[in-house]
């Protein structure tokens, strides 16, 4: 049982890394220091229904499962 959970834990680690790398940056980086403009477009106003919002939600769920799984693996009930 502990071996199976450890394998799932490793898969979750890789999945979270991929999900985080697929997300867009939240800021303009160093361009904002030089007075970079923030463009208000249709897509930036409706991000709650976009692919980005879906990735954020899936990442949050994956991290929650990751934490629960790490607690299960470290618990004394599975020894």
C-alpha positions in Angstrom: 0.0 0.0 0.0 2.8 2.4 0.9 4.6 1.6 -2.3 1.6 2.4 -4.4 1.0 5.7 -2.6 4.7 6.6 -3.1 4.4 6.0 -6.8 1.2 8.1 -7.0 3.1 10.8 -5.0 5.9 10.9 -7.6 3.3 11.2 -10.4 1.6 14.0 -8.5 5.0 15.8 -8.1 5.6 15.7 -11.9 2.0 16.7 -12.6 2.2 19.8 -10.3 5.5 20.9 -12.0 3.9 20.6 -15.4 0.7 22.5 -14.3 2.7 25.3 -12.9 4.9 25.6 -16.0 1.8 25.8 -18.2 0.5 28.8 -16.4 1.0 32.4 -17.7 3.0 34.9 -15.6 1.0 37.1 -13.4 3.0 40.2 -13.9 5.0 42.1 -16.6 8.3 41.3 -15.0 11.0 44.1 -15.4 8.9 45.7 -18.1 6.6 47.1 -15.5 9.5 49.1 -13.9 10.0 51.0 -17.1 6.3 52.0 -17.3 5.0 49.1 -19.3 1.4 49.5 -20.2 -1.2 46.9 -19.1 -3.5 46.2 -22.0 -7.1 45.7 -21.0 -8.4 43.3 -23.6 -11.4 41.1 -23.7 -9.3 38.1 -22.7 -7.7 39.8 -19.8 -11.2 40.9 -18.5 -12.7 37.4 -18.8 -9.9 35.3 -17.4 -12.3 33.6 -14.9 -13.7 31.5 -17.8 -10.5 30.9 -19.7 -7.9 28.1 -19.9 -5.8 30.0 -17.4 -8.5 29.9 -14.8 -9.0 26.2 -15.4 -5.2 25.6 -14.9 -5.2 27.5 -11.7 -8.2 25.5 -10.4 -6.6 22.2 -11.4 -3.3 23.2 -9.8 -5.0 24.1 -6.5 -6.8 20.7 -6.5 -3.5 18.9 -7.3 -1.6 20.6 -4.5 -4.4 19.8 -2.0 -4.2 16.1 -3.1 -0.4 16.3 -2.9 -0.6 17.5 0.7 -3.1 14.9 1.8 -1.1 12.2 0.1 2.1 13.3 1.8 0.3 13.2 5.2 -0.9 9.7 4.4 2.5 8.5 3.5 4.2 9.9 6.6 1.5 8.7 8.9 2.1 5.7 11.2 -1.1 4.0 10.1 0.5 2.6 6.9 3.5 1.0 8.5 
